[in-house]
């Protein structure tokens, strides 16, 4: 069996070293890649790997090498600290680049819209996370995320396990042997029901200062910015002072990072708006949340946190895991969780346009954001009625998949790649 271990740990993580050594005992011929030591830029979300250079990321760095090794493997192992119920930013940087290994065209899988296979076979998955103390909510989110990833990565078998505390080296070796056996027995992960996060508030309070954390690499041209900006406009009419920070411009600059943390400290409400990347938040957004959480460990502020996530798939429910991660981040970072909004088919509906220019097709989205602003301005959580407006797909799934396929072909014609969209460069 050809196995590939992707180590998404941060530096000086003792538990990561223990688990990696145990895996290497069980898989002596496995290749291990420590992702923090690789040159992997963030996914730009421009879909060049589907249109300009089908099957290959337009950014020529180590992500291409790793993507090729994933496709050539029988088993891929993800190693990561459980980070707000999700993956670390180090692991997620590479996971985001998985889109080059799948097709832009759609398929119906288990009643949902997903992307088709690019290759005839994909590796099995073993996802191993670790946490210092038991956290049932974070563990449930983590297992749900791994199962969802296995669907989108077309893994025939997937196993997800969590190491809690500091078990002995012998115990970890024993456990890894059992996990690998489960993969060999063709086990499949199950994305069971994920209960909504509990909204905990000491009491309503007037919101005066709001900061929008815009999490798309497309910045002002993104659906995330358009939806977040419209919410801010509604909050401004209700007396709130607002500020927008682009996460992708902040996480790699100490000065801008400091300014982002200061703005969050000064705000009564922080709103995160981001696109769904492989069932999760984009890696730079996770990196920002890691820094915010570390910053707030030493401080105590009465602040609130809400989120808006948009997905390219028509089913808004595909955003559930990402919102659950946001809620767990809020809990671990001392924010009061104010709930969130999940938009399906955001790319096709908004495509970065100001919401006021969408006409009737944007009516439900605008109404949802108005309802959210009315509640948030008074310190109340996002009401269920706001999310209910977005729960119904803009168009039926079958029509979305059909029209989406036509759309991808038309876009590829502009780049002269329409005949090469099924290319398999890593075989």
N, C-alpha and C positions, 0 to 999 in steps of 0.2 A: 504494500500500500504506500502510495506517495502522499506524504502528509506535509502540510505547511502550517507553521505556528506563527500567528501575527500577534506580537506582544504590544498591547496598547497601554502599558503601564507608564506612569510618570517616573522620573529619576528617583533612585534610592528607595524603591518600594520593595521591602523585604519579602512580603507575601508573594509578589509577582515572581521573584527569583525562586522561591520554594516551589511554586506550582509549575514553573517552566522546567525546573530540574526534574520534577516528578514525571512530567510529560516526556522529557527526553529519555528517561529510563524506560518508559513504556514504548516510545517511538524513537529508537536509536538512530534511524535513518532520516528522521524528519528535518526539514529546513526551518530554522527559526529566524524571523525578521523582527528586530526591535524597532518599532515604527518611529519612535522619537529620534532615532539616529538616521532616519532617511530624509531625503529631500522630497517632500510631498506638499505641493501647494494646495490651497482650498479649491474645491469644485466651484467653478465660476457660474454654473447654472445656465450657460449659453447654448447648450445642446450641440456643440460642435462635434462631440463624439458620436452623434447620430447623423449629422448633416454634412459637415465639412470633411471629416475624416472618419467615416462610419466604423465603429468598433474600436476606436482608439482615441484617447483623450488628446485634445489639441495641445495641452501643456506637456512638454517633453521633459518629464522628471521621473523620479523613481516610481511614481504611481503606475506607469506603463509596465515596468518590469514586474511589479507585484501583481498587477491585473493578469498578466500573462501566466504567472506562476499559479495563481488561483485556478485558472481554467485548466491547467495541466495537472492539477492535484486531484487525488481521490478524496482527501479530507482536509478541510481548513478549520483551524482552531483559533477562535477569538479569545484573547486574554485581556481582561479589563477590570479595574476597580468599578464597582457598581456606583455610578455617578448620577444621583437624583433618580435612581431607577433605570438609568440608561447607560450608555457607553461613555468612556472617557473621550475627551477631545482628540487625544492621540490616536485611538482606534478609529474614531469616527472620520478623521481626515481621509483614511483609506477606504472605509466603507462608502463614503459619499461618491467615490470614483467607480463604484461598481456599475453605474449606469452604462458605462462603455461596454460591459459584458452582456448586456441584454438589448433587446430590440426596442425601438420607439413605438412599434405597432402594438396594439392592445389585444388582450384576450380576456375571456370570462373565466375566472378561476374561483371556484367555490362561491359563485354568485357575486363576485366583486370584479372590478376592472383592475387588471394588472398588465404589465408589459410582457410580451412574448419572449421566448428563448431566442438568443442569438446562436448559441451552440447546442449541439445535440445532447450533451451531458454536462452536468455541473457537480462540483464536489459536495460531499456530505458536510454538515456543520456540527461542530462542538463549541458551544459558547460557555466560557467559564468566567464568572465574576467573583469578586470577594468584597466583604465588608467587615468592619471591625466589630460591630454589634448587630444583633438581630434587628431587622426592620422588615416586617411582613409586607407593608405597603410597597416599599422600594423593590423587594424581591419579586412581588407579583408583577409589577410593571416590567421589571427586567426580563422575566420569563415570557411575558406577553410580547415584548419587543423582539426577542430572539425568535419566537415562533412566527411572528409577522415577517421578519427578515428572511426566514427560511422559505416562505412563500414567494417573496419577490426575488430571491436568489435561486429559486428553482432547485433547492436541495431535496433529494429524495428522503434523506434521513437527517434529523436534527435533534440534538440533545442540548439542554441548557442546565447548568448546575451553578450553585452559589456556595462558596466557602465562607463560613462565618467564624470570626475569632482567629485563633492561632493554633490550629491542629498540628500535631507532630509531623515530621517529614515522612515517617512510615505511614501515617494515616492518610496523608495526601496522595502518596503513591498507591495505596489501596483504593482510594476513591477514584483516582484517574483511571485505574484499570477497569473499574466497574463502568465508568462513563464511556470509555472506548468500546467496551463490550456492548453497551446499549446502542452505540452507533452501528457497530457491526451487525447487530440483530435487527437493523433497519427500523429503529425507533423513529417516531415522528413527533415533533413538538406540537402542542395544541394551544391555540390562542383562545383561551377560555375567557368568559365574560370579565371585563375589567370595570369594577364599580367606580362611579364618579367620585372624585375627591371631595372630602367633607370641607365645607366652607366654614371657617371659624373666624368670627369677628366679635370683638369685645363690645361693639356698638357702632352705630352709624356716626359719621363725622363729616363735616363739610370738607370737600377736597378743593384745595386752592392751587397747588402746584403739581403739574403732571409732566413726566418725561416719557417720551416714546423712544424705545430701543428698536430701531429698524434693522432686521436681521437678514436682509437679502443682499447678495453680492451685486445685484443690479441697482441698488440704492434708490434714487429718486424715480427710476424708470420701472420700478417693480410693483407687483400687486400688493406686496406687504406694505410698502410705503403708502400706496394709494389708500388702502383700507385704514391704516394707522393714522394717516393724515386727516381723513374724513372724520374719524373719531375725535381727533384733537380739535377740529373745527367746531364740532358739536359741543365739546367741553368748553371751548373758548366762549361760545355764546351763553354759557351758563356760569361765566365769571372765573373760569380757571385760566391760570397762566401756564403756557406749555412750552416745551422744548423738545427738539428731535435730535437724536444721536444715532449716527450710522455705525453699527457694530463693526463691520468689516474695515472701516477706517480707523477704528479705535484700538482693536486688540493687539496690533503690532507696533503701537507707538506708546511709550511710557507716558508722554505728556497727555495724549488724548485719552489714554486709559485712566489717568488720574482725574481728568476732567469728567469722564463718564461716571466714575465712582462718586465724585463730589456732587454731580447733578442728581444722582440717585439718592444720596444722603439728604439733599435739600428738598426732595419731592415728597408729596403725600401719597402719590400713586405713580408706579412705574408700569408701563404697558409694553409688552414685548410682541412685536409683529414679525412673523417669519414664514418662509415657505417650508413645506414638508420635504425632507431629504431622506429617502430610504426609511420611511416610518418614524422619523426622528427629527431632531433639530439639526441644522447644519453645523459642521464642526466648529467654525469660528464663533457661533452663538453659544455652543456648549463651553468653549474656552472662556468666553465672557462671563457666563454664569459661574464657572469655577472660580474666576477671580472675584466676582461679586460676593460669592459665598464666603471665600477666605477673608475678604475685607470685613464683612459683617460679623464674623466670629468675635471680633474684638470690640464690637459696638452694639448698641441697642437703640433702634429707632422705631417709632410708631409709623410704619409705612405699609402700603398695600401693593399688591402685584396682580396683574391680569395679563391675558395673552390672546392674540389673534393668530391663528394658523391657517394657511391656505394650501390646498393640495391640487396637483394636476389631475387627480382621479375625481370622477364625479361624485363619489360617495363621501359625504362629510365625515362619516364614522371612521374613515381611515386615518383621521387625525387624532383619534382618541388616545393613543399611546403618547403622542407628543404633548398633548394637553396634560396628561397624567404626570409626565416628567416635569412640566412646568409647575404643577401643583406641589410636587414633592420638593422641587427646588425652593419654592416659596416657604414651605414648612421648615426645611432645613436651614434656611437663611434668615428666618425670623420675620418674614413678611406675612401679612394676612392675605390669604388667597381669595381673590375676588371673582374667580371663575374665568371662563374664556369663551371664545367664539371659534367655530371650525367651519371653514368654507371649502366645499368641494368644487372642482372644476374652476378654480380661481384664475388659472392661466388663460383658459379660453374665454372666461367671462370678462375679466378686468384687463388683463394684459398690460398692466402698468398705467392705464388711463385714469385721470381724475374721475372719481365716481359720479360727479355731477354731469359728466359728458356721456354717461352710459345710457341715458334715457330710461325707457320702461324696463329694459332687461336688468337694470341694476336696482330696481325699486325695492325688492326684498332685502338686498344687502344694505342699502341705505337705511331702510326702516329698522333693520336689526341693529345697526350701529347707533341710530338715534335712541332706541330703547336702552342700549347699553350705556350711552352717555348720560341719559336721564338718571339712571340708577347710580352709576359710578360717581357722578358729581355730588351726590348726597352721601357718598360713603357706603352705598349698598352694593352687593355683588351683582354681576351680570344676571339678569332675570332669565328663567327658562324660556320665556316667550321670545327673547332675542335669538337664542340658538334654534328654537323651533322653526323660525323663518328660514334658516339655512339648511335644515336637515333634509329637505326634499331636493333631489338633484335638479339642476337647472334644465337638463334634458335627460330622457331615459338613458340608462347605461348602454343599451345596445346601439342607440343612435350616436351617443358620444364616441363609442369605440369605432363605429363605421366612419363618421365624419372626421374623427381624429386621424385615422389611417390615410384618408384622402389629403388631409392637411399636411401630414408629414411628407407625403410624396410630392406635393406642390412645393414645399419649402426646399426639398432636396434638389428639385429641378433647377432652382436658382443657383445652386453650387455645382451643378453638373454631376451629382452623385446619386441620382435616382436609381441607376442600375446597380449600385454598389451598397445599398443600405443593409443588405444581409451579409456583408463581408465579415469574415472570421480571421482577423489579423493575427491572433495569438495561437493558432494551431500550426 
